[in-house]
Amino acid sequence: MAELTVGVEAPSFTLPTQNGDHVTLSMHRGQVVVLFFYPKDDTPG
């Protein structure tokens, strides 16, 4: 697993949206992006 450091550019990635589309980090280049991660539903943590 890669560790992110403040000020270092995040690696490129593509993820599916809830509508089945895909979003790529590079689509938001030059904008502030906030990523929020949470545990899978019905799991401890």
N, CA, C and O atoms as CSV, one atom per row, in Angstrom:
chain,resi,resn,atom,element,x,y,z
A,1,MET,N,N,0.845,-1.169,0.000
A,1,MET,CA,C,0.000,0.000,0.000
A,1,MET,C,C,0.893,1.237,0.000
A,1,MET,O,O,1.850,1.321,0.770
A,2,ALA,N,N,0.580,2.177,-0.853
A,2,ALA,CA,C,1.363,3.409,-0.935
A,2,ALA,C,C,0.913,4.383,0.145
A,2,ALA,O,O,-0.269,4.470,0.477
A,3,GLU,N,N,1.870,5.102,0.677
A,3,GLU,CA,C,1.567,6.107,1.685
A,3,GLU,C,C,1.559,7.472,1.009
A,3,GLU,O,O,2.447,7.782,0.214
A,4,LEU,N,N,0.553,8.289,1.326
A,4,LEU,CA,C,0.481,9.636,0.777
A,4,LEU,C,C,1.097,10.615,1.762
A,4,LEU,O,O,0.940,10.474,2.975
A,5,THR,N,N,1.794,11.602,1.235
A,5,THR,CA,C,2.422,12.627,2.042
A,5,THR,C,C,1.883,13.980,1.611
A,5,THR,O,O,1.679,14.212,0.420
A,6,VAL,N,N,1.649,14.875,2.563
A,6,VAL,CA,C,1.149,16.214,2.258
A,6,VAL,C,C,2.086,16.889,1.269
A,6,VAL,O,O,3.304,16.887,1.449
A,7,GLY,N,N,1.507,17.467,0.224
A,7,GLY,CA,C,2.281,18.195,-0.762
A,7,GLY,C,C,2.755,17.355,-1.935
A,7,GLY,O,O,3.247,17.898,-2.924
A,8,VAL,N,N,2.614,16.039,-1.841
A,8,VAL,CA,C,3.026,15.159,-2.929
A,8,VAL,C,C,1.797,14.838,-3.782
A,8,VAL,O,O,0.719,14.555,-3.260
A,9,GLU,N,N,1.980,14.887,-5.093
A,9,GLU,CA,C,0.866,14.621,-6.008
A,9,GLU,C,C,0.353,13.196,-5.824
A,9,GLU,O,O,1.136,12.249,-5.747
A,10,ALA,N,N,-0.962,13.054,-5.755
A,10,ALA,CA,C,-1.582,11.735,-5.589
A,10,ALA,C,C,-1.439,10.935,-6.878
A,10,ALA,O,O,-1.418,11.512,-7.964
A,11,PRO,N,N,-1.340,9.615,-6.769
A,11,PRO,CA,C,-1.261,8.785,-7.975
A,11,PRO,C,C,-2.584,8.820,-8.742
A,11,PRO,O,O,-3.646,9.032,-8.156
A,12,SER,N,N,-2.509,8.616,-10.024
A,12,SER,CA,C,-3.702,8.603,-10.854
A,12,SER,C,C,-4.550,7.373,-10.539
A,12,SER,O,O,-4.019,6.296,-10.268
A,13,PHE,N,N,-5.865,7.540,-10.575
A,13,PHE,CA,C,-6.769,6.408,-10.393
A,13,PHE,C,C,-8.102,6.699,-11.062
A,13,PHE,O,O,-8.441,7.853,-11.324
A,14,THR,N,N,-8.849,5.647,-11.335
A,14,THR,CA,C,-10.196,5.736,-11.894
A,14,THR,C,C,-11.102,4.878,-11.034
A,14,THR,O,O,-10.761,3.744,-10.695
A,15,LEU,N,N,-12.272,5.430,-10.677
A,15,LEU,CA,C,-13.227,4.708,-9.835
A,15,LEU,C,C,-14.626,4.810,-10.422
A,15,LEU,O,O,-14.950,5.799,-11.079
A,16,PRO,N,N,-15.470,3.787,-10.190
A,16,PRO,CA,C,-16.857,3.863,-10.662
A,16,PRO,C,C,-17.684,4.759,-9.748
A,16,PRO,O,O,-17.436,4.831,-8.544
A,17,THR,N,N,-18.668,5.439,-10.328
A,17,THR,CA,C,-19.608,6.237,-9.549
A,17,THR,C,C,-20.826,5.385,-9.228
A,17,THR,O,O,-20.958,4.265,-9.720
A,18,GLN,N,N,-21.704,5.918,-8.407
A,18,GLN,CA,C,-22.921,5.172,-8.059
A,18,GLN,C,C,-23.840,4.986,-9.257
A,18,GLN,O,O,-24.736,4.144,-9.223
A,19,ASN,N,N,-23.627,5.770,-10.327
A,19,ASN,CA,C,-24.458,5.670,-11.527
A,19,ASN,C,C,-23.843,4.775,-12.605
A,19,ASN,O,O,-24.407,4.632,-13.690
A,20,GLY,N,N,-22.684,4.173,-12.307
A,20,GLY,CA,C,-22.044,3.293,-13.272
A,20,GLY,C,C,-21.074,4.003,-14.199
A,20,GLY,O,O,-20.431,3.358,-15.026
A,21,ASP,N,N,-20.954,5.331,-14.077
A,21,ASP,CA,C,-19.959,6.076,-14.847
A,21,ASP,C,C,-18.605,5.888,-14.166
A,21,ASP,O,O,-18.504,5.214,-13.141
A,22,HIS,N,N,-17.574,6.487,-14.741
A,22,HIS,CA,C,-16.251,6.429,-14.126
A,22,HIS,C,C,-15.710,7.837,-13.956
A,22,HIS,O,O,-15.936,8.702,-14.802
A,23,VAL,N,N,-15.006,8.060,-12.877
A,23,VAL,CA,C,-14.356,9.342,-12.621
A,23,VAL,C,C,-12.867,9.079,-12.437
A,23,VAL,O,O,-12.466,8.138,-11.751
A,24,THR,N,N,-12.063,9.923,-13.059
A,24,THR,CA,C,-10.617,9.811,-12.991
A,24,THR,C,C,-10.074,11.043,-12.285
A,24,THR,O,O,-10.543,12.156,-12.523
A,25,LEU,N,N,-9.097,10.851,-11.427
A,25,LEU,CA,C,-8.529,11.972,-10.688
A,25,LEU,C,C,-8.059,13.064,-11.641
A,25,LEU,O,O,-8.228,14.248,-11.347
A,26,SER,N,N,-7.480,12.695,-12.765
A,26,SER,CA,C,-6.957,13.691,-13.707
A,26,SER,C,C,-8.054,14.583,-14.290
A,26,SER,O,O,-7.756,15.658,-14.811
A,27,MET,N,N,-9.321,14.156,-14.213
A,27,MET,CA,C,-10.439,14.980,-14.681
A,27,MET,C,C,-10.577,16.245,-13.835
A,27,MET,O,O,-11.206,17.212,-14.264
A,28,HIS,N,N,-9.996,16.241,-12.642
A,28,HIS,CA,C,-10.130,17.354,-11.706
A,28,HIS,C,C,-8.812,18.076,-11.477
A,28,HIS,O,O,-8.641,18.761,-10.468
A,29,ARG,N,N,-7.882,17.925,-12.409
A,29,ARG,CA,C,-6.567,18.573,-12.287
A,29,ARG,C,C,-6.746,20.079,-12.128
A,29,ARG,O,O,-7.527,20.695,-12.853
A,30,GLY,N,N,-6.023,20.668,-11.182
A,30,GLY,CA,C,-6.103,22.102,-10.934
A,30,GLY,C,C,-7.194,22.495,-9.954
A,30,GLY,O,O,-7.319,23.669,-9.605
A,31,GLN,N,N,-7.987,21.527,-9.504
A,31,GLN,CA,C,-9.055,21.786,-8.542
A,31,GLN,C,C,-8.700,21.142,-7.209
A,31,GLN,O,O,-7.882,20.224,-7.145
A,32,VAL,N,N,-9.322,21.633,-6.156
A,32,VAL,CA,C,-9.151,20.998,-4.849
A,32,VAL,C,C,-10.049,19.770,-4.807
A,32,VAL,O,O,-11.240,19.856,-5.104
A,33,VAL,N,N,-9.480,18.635,-4.438
A,33,VAL,CA,C,-10.237,17.383,-4.366
A,33,VAL,C,C,-10.093,16.814,-2.963
A,33,VAL,O,O,-8.982,16.711,-2.443
A,34,VAL,N,N,-11.211,16.446,-2.351
A,34,VAL,CA,C,-11.200,15.824,-1.029
A,34,VAL,C,C,-11.677,14.389,-1.191
A,34,VAL,O,O,-12.766,14.146,-1.710
A,35,LEU,N,N,-10.864,13.441,-0.749
A,35,LEU,CA,C,-11.236,12.030,-0.804
A,35,LEU,C,C,-11.622,11.582,0.591
A,35,LEU,O,O,-10.946,11.911,1.566
A,36,PHE,N,N,-12.699,10.839,0.685
A,36,PHE,CA,C,-13.163,10.333,1.967
A,36,PHE,C,C,-13.299,8.825,1.846
A,36,PHE,O,O,-13.989,8.330,0.954
A,37,PHE,N,N,-12.653,8.105,2.726
A,37,PHE,CA,C,-12.705,6.645,2.721
A,37,PHE,C,C,-13.422,6.181,3.975
A,37,PHE,O,O,-13.230,6.756,5.046
A,38,TYR,N,N,-14.238,5.159,3.859
A,38,TYR,CA,C,-14.922,4.604,5.019
A,38,TYR,C,C,-14.963,3.087,4.885
A,38,TYR,O,O,-14.841,2.553,3.783
A,39,PRO,N,N,-15.134,2.389,6.015
A,39,PRO,CA,C,-15.174,0.923,5.954
A,39,PRO,C,C,-16.372,0.410,5.163
A,39,PRO,O,O,-17.403,1.078,5.080
A,40,LYS,N,N,-16.234,-0.754,4.596
A,40,LYS,CA,C,-17.326,-1.414,3.904
A,40,LYS,C,C,-18.508,-1.569,4.869
A,40,LYS,O,O,-18.311,-1.787,6.065
A,41,ASP,N,N,-19.726,-1.458,4.350
A,41,ASP,CA,C,-20.921,-1.595,5.182
A,41,ASP,C,C,-20.921,-2.909,5.955
A,41,ASP,O,O,-20.455,-3.936,5.462
A,42,ASP,N,N,-21.440,-2.858,7.151
A,42,ASP,CA,C,-21.608,-4.019,8.034
A,42,ASP,C,C,-20.285,-4.696,8.414
A,42,ASP,O,O,-20.243,-5.907,8.633
A,43,THR,N,N,-19.219,-3.916,8.491
A,43,THR,CA,C,-17.949,-4.449,8.965
A,43,THR,C,C,-17.522,-3.669,10.214
A,43,THR,O,O,-17.849,-2.488,10.328
A,44,PRO,N,N,-16.816,-4.279,11.132
A,44,PRO,CA,C,-16.358,-3.545,12.298
A,44,PRO,C,C,-15.314,-2.493,11.902
A,44,PRO,O,O,-14.521,-2.708,10.986
A,45,GLY,N,N,-15.325,-1.394,12.578
A,45,GLY,CA,C,-14.325,-0.370,12.297
A,45,GLY,C,C,-14.950,0.895,12.020
A,45,GLY,O,O,-14.261,1.881,11.759
